[in-house]
Amino acid sequence: MTYCVGMVLDKGLVLMSDTRTNSGVDNISVFRKMFTWSKPGERIISMMTAGNLATTQAVISKLEERTKTPAERNNSLMELPTMFQVAAETGALLRETVKETQESNGARGRGRFTASIILAGQIKGMEPRLFLIYPEGNFIEASFDTPFFQIGETKYGRPIIIRGYDRQMSFEDAVKLLMVSFDSTLKANLSVGLPLDLLVIERDTFERTHEKRIEHTDPYFDAISSSWSDALRNAFHSLPDYSFYQPSETT
């Protein structure tokens, strides 16, 4: 499994993904799930993937080829004029790849080999945009009502984002919020694991404002994890006590 989050702020975009693909006490693999392309001063595009690894790697490889092959410039990530068209092209490629893989596996492929993608980026002269692309190739865009997307193992880390998100928050606070969300997910599900990949894209810079791989020994993530656990325990003990007995009525 996996866990990826893309978030829209007034200041730009913040993305975070884990790197675990297989879980088990003796079978844990690490693969990057965040991929970024940029043209300095003109555009930056990033994707995070979840689902069948063969499918997602095939989609990313095909997109990479299109950025390098002159014959494909008309549908290259570096040439498409809007992020909407980038989302449409990526969705079509994902749908095509899922279909090809399922058909090549016959009856065993039905309902399998699916994947989803979070697409984020900005093209010069336009707003930063965030999309969620489904296995069928269709997609939705983030809005003021839905300012972040999650894919993979979403349920454990979602409550903290809903409670803590503020569109006007700083990049630093957004990263802190995502770290708490990922820590909650890591604690609850072994299919999500470190290292984590972090990317911050500031509005109108068209470059990686901040990029980091958060390893098992990262001191800040360790501090966030332990401090959040302490804060939850303290909050729990500060709640009103529950009693089996109702206070006696006075007359």
C-alpha positions, -999 to 999 in steps of 0.1 A, spaced: 0 0 0 11 36 2 1 70 14 4 103 -5 -10 138 1 -11 169 -21 -21 202 -5 -30 236 -20 -20 267 0 -22 304 -8 16 303 -10 18 273 -33 18 235 -31 30 209 -6 34 172 -14 44 142 7 46 105 -1 59 74 16 81 48 -2 69 14 9 55 -10 -16 54 -44 1 48 -51 38 58 -80 60 84 -88 85 108 -102 59 96 -85 27 98 -47 26 107 -28 -5 114 9 -11 104 27 -43 100 64 -50 64 74 -56 70 111 -62 83 123 -96 90 159 -107 97 176 -141 105 213 -145 115 239 -170 131 268 -151 111 300 -152 82 283 -172 67 253 -154 70 227 -127 50 194 -126 50 168 -100 31 135 -96 26 110 -68 14 75 -75 -4 47 -56 -16 13 -67 0 -15 -87 37 -8 -90 41 -22 -125 13 1 -137 26 32 -121 62 26 -133 49 20 -168 30 53 -168 59 73 -154 83 57 -179 60 66 -208 58 102 -196 95 104 -192 99 92 -228 75 119 -240 96 146 -225 127 134 -244 113 123 -278 108 151 -303 80 132 -321 60 133 -289 64 170 -281 27 177 -289 17 157 -258 48 162 -237 45 174 -201 69 201 -211 48 213 -240 11 211 -231 -2 246 -225 -23 241 -194 -23 219 -163 -58 208 -172 -44 193 -205 -15 177 -185 -41 160 -163 -62 149 -193 -31 134 -211 -19 117 -179 -54 103 -173 -56 89 -208 -22 73 -205 -31 58 -171 -64 44 -185 -46 29 -215 -19 14 -193 -43 -2 -169 -64 -16 -198 -33 -31 -215 -20 -47 -184 -54 -62 -175 -60 -76 -210 -25 -91 -211 -32 -110 -179 -66 -124 -192 -91 -135 -165 -65 -129 -138 -62 -93 -147 -99 -83 -142 -102 -56 -116 -65 -57 -109 -34 -36 -118 -52 -3 -111 -35 29 -99 -43 65 -91 -22 97 -94 -20 130 -76 -9 157 -101 4 191 -90 21 220 -106 21 254 -122 26 268 -157 37 304 -161 8 329 -162 -16 305 -145 -25 294 -110 -9 264 -91 -33 235 -96 -38 201 -80 -56 171 -95 -66 136 -85 -66 112 -114 -85 79 -111 -77 45 -128 -104 51 -153 -86 82 -165 -111 108 -153 -100 133 -127 -111 161 -103 -94 193 -93 -88 207 -59 -109 237 -48 -116 259 -18 -140 232 -6 -116 203 -13 -81 218 -9 -61 186 -5 -61 151 -20 -50 118 -5 -43 84 -22 -35 50 -8 -41 44 29 -60 76 36 -82 70 66 -57 72 95 -41 105 85 -72 124 73 -87 136 106 -56 156 116 -54 173 82 -91 182 83 -87 197 118 -54 215 112 -55 227 76 -56 265 69 -52 277 34 -32 307 47 -8 286 68 29 288 62 48 261 43 66 252 76 32 246 94 19 226 64 49 203 65 45 199 103 8 190 97 16 165 71 43 149 93 17 144 120 -7 129 94 20 105 82 31 96 117 -5 87 126 -7 65 95 26 48 101 16 40 136 -17 24 125 -7 5 93 25 -14 84 18 -10 47 30 26 49 66 33 59 96 55 59 115 71 41 91 99 32 96 122 3 87 159 7 83 186 -20 73 223 -15 66 244 -46 62 281 -40 38 300 -62 54 316 -93 89 302 -88 86 272 -111 112 252 -92 116 230 -61 114 254 -32 122 227 -7 128 190 -13 138 164 12 138 127 19 129 120 55 148 89 67 142 67 98 168 87 117 155 121 109 156 140 142 127 164 134 103 136 124 113 117 156 105 149 177 72 154 159 62 117 166 71 117 203 57 152 209 24 143 192 20 112 213 26 132 245 2 159 234 -26 133 227 -20 117 261 -22 150 279 -53 160 259 -70 127 268 -62 131 306 -75 167 305 -110 156 293 -138 155 319 -140 122 338 -168 98 330 -187 83 360 -208 52 363 -229 69 389 -252 99 383 -250 127 409 -278 125 434 -307 150 428 -312 175 456 -347 185 467 
